[in-house]
Amino acid sequence: MTNATSDTDPIPVAAVVRRPGEGRQIPQTSVVLKAEGRHSGGTLTVYEATLGPRMAGPAVHFHRTGDESFYILAGEMTFLVGDVTHILPAGSFVFVPHGEVHTFWNAGLEPARQLTFFTPSGIEDFFEALGEMRAEGSEASLEAVTALAERLGISEHLPAESVRPPYGPLDEVTPIAPV
């Protein structure tokens, strides 16, 4: 086992220690990676993310193989897990096993921050590709983000009669035809 010399060097499984504010920031996103698959041998990704006031998270989706856990660090987040909606303050925890439909958003007027644990790792590939899409000026529409997540095998999205743009303003609802 060796220690990391930088945030981009490939390394064998290694201990990771991060101080507040440390981690690998993914450009064009609020995602700060705390531990990646390259640190854990592919078993775990941990990241911190911030959702601004009145902002949507991802579209309703599920992961075929990935389990996801969330710890709310600041603000208030709303989670839809299955068919139940939960409004949760800082200090709350959510575990979503693979196969369970879910999404989340920040309906409040203050930023919300969460620490997310994804196992096995791989979700960092999605956020890197999303950041690249945004940097190129490509529209991060529901269709584009859904196709990206499904192409990478991260998640599968459910059809809806109307949806908010993923990771966009809650107040913008785009009607789409039912599938």
N, C-alpha and C positions, 0 to 999 in steps of 0.2 A: 504494500500500500504506500502511495506517495501523497504528498500534499499538493494542492493546487498552486501553480505559480502565477496564473492569471485566470481571468474569467473566460478565456477562449481556448486555452490549451486542452486537448483531450487528456483525461487522466483516468487512472483506475479508481475504483471505489475509494472514497476519501472522506474524512471528516470535514464538515463545513461549519464555520463560525462566522456569523454576520452581525455586525453592530447596527444600531438603528440607521436607516437610510442606505445601508450597503446592499449590494446585489447587482446583478446584471440587468440594466434597464433595456427593455426592448423598444427600439425607436418607434415613434408614431403610435404608442400605446401607453397606458398607465401601468403596465405590468413590469414589476421588478422581481426577477427570479432570485430566489433565496437558495434553492437547491435544485439541481437539474438531473436528468437521467444520466448524464455523464459522470455525476458525482455518486449516484446510487446504483450504478449497474443496471439502469433502466427500470428500477422499481418505484421511483417516486419523483415527483416534481412538486415544489412548493413555491408559491409566488404571492406577492402582495399586489393588490390592485385597488384603485380608487375610482368610484363612480361619482361624477359630479351631481349636483342637485337636479332632480327631475330627469334622470337619465336611465335608459333601458340597459339591461344586460343582454345576454344572448337571446335568440328566439327560443321558443319551447323546443326542447330536444332531450335526447337520452344518449348514454354511452353504452355501446355493446359490451365492452370489456373493462372500462375504467370506472373506478369508484372515486367520488369527489366529496371532500369535506370542506366546510367553510367556517371560519371563525371571524365574527364581526369585530373589528378593532375600534371603529369610530363611526358615529352616525347611526342611522337606522336603515335596514334593508328589508325589502319584501321578497319573500321566496314563495314560489309555487312549486310544491312537491306533490306529484300525483295530481289529485284534484283539490288539494287543500292549500289555501293561501295563509302564510304566516308573516306577520309584521314583527320584526325582531330588532331590539336595541343592541348597542355595543355590548360585548360579553356573551352574546348568543352563539350557539354552535349548531351546524346542520351537517348531517351525513346523508349522502345520496348514493345508494348502491347502484352498480351498473344495471341498466335496464329500466330504471325509474325515470319517468318524465319529470323535467324540472326547468326552471328558469329563475331569474332574480332581477330586481331593479331597485333604484333609489327614487322613491316617490317624495322624499323630503326636500327641504329647502337648503340643506347643508350637505357638503360632500360626505360620502360614506367610504370607509376603507375596510377591506377584508383580506384575510390570509387564507389562501386556498391550497389544499393538499390534493394531489391527483395521482392515483396509482392504478396501473403502472404509469411510468412517465410517458412523455410524448406530446403533451398539450403545448409544450414550449414551441414545437414546430408550427403549430397552428398560429400562435401569437406572432412568431417571427414572420410567417408568410402574410399575416394580416397587416403587420407593420410595413412590409415591403409593398403590399398592394396600396396602402395609403400613401406611402412615399412616392410611388409612381403616379399618383393622382387618380388612380382607379377608384370608382365609386364602390364603397363598402355596402352595397345594397344587400337586402335579405338574400336574394338569389346568389350573389357572388360569395357572401360569407358562408351560406349553406353549402354551396358547391365546394368551397375550400375545405370546410370541416369534414364533409363526407369524402372528398378525395384523399385527405390525410388519414381517414379512418378514425377521427377523433369523436365525432358524434353524428347522429342522424336527427333531422328536424321533422317536426310534424306539420302537416298542412293546417292552415287556419283561414278563417274568413276575412280577418283583418289583423294586421300585425304592425308593430312599431319597428322602425329600422333598428337592427341590432346595434347595440352600443351607441344609440342615438337618442335624441330628445323624446321624452315620453309623450309630448304633446303632438307629435307628428305621427298620425296613423295613416297607413297606406292600405287601401282596400285591395285585396287580390281575390281572384276567382277561386272558389273551393276546388279541391282536387278530387 
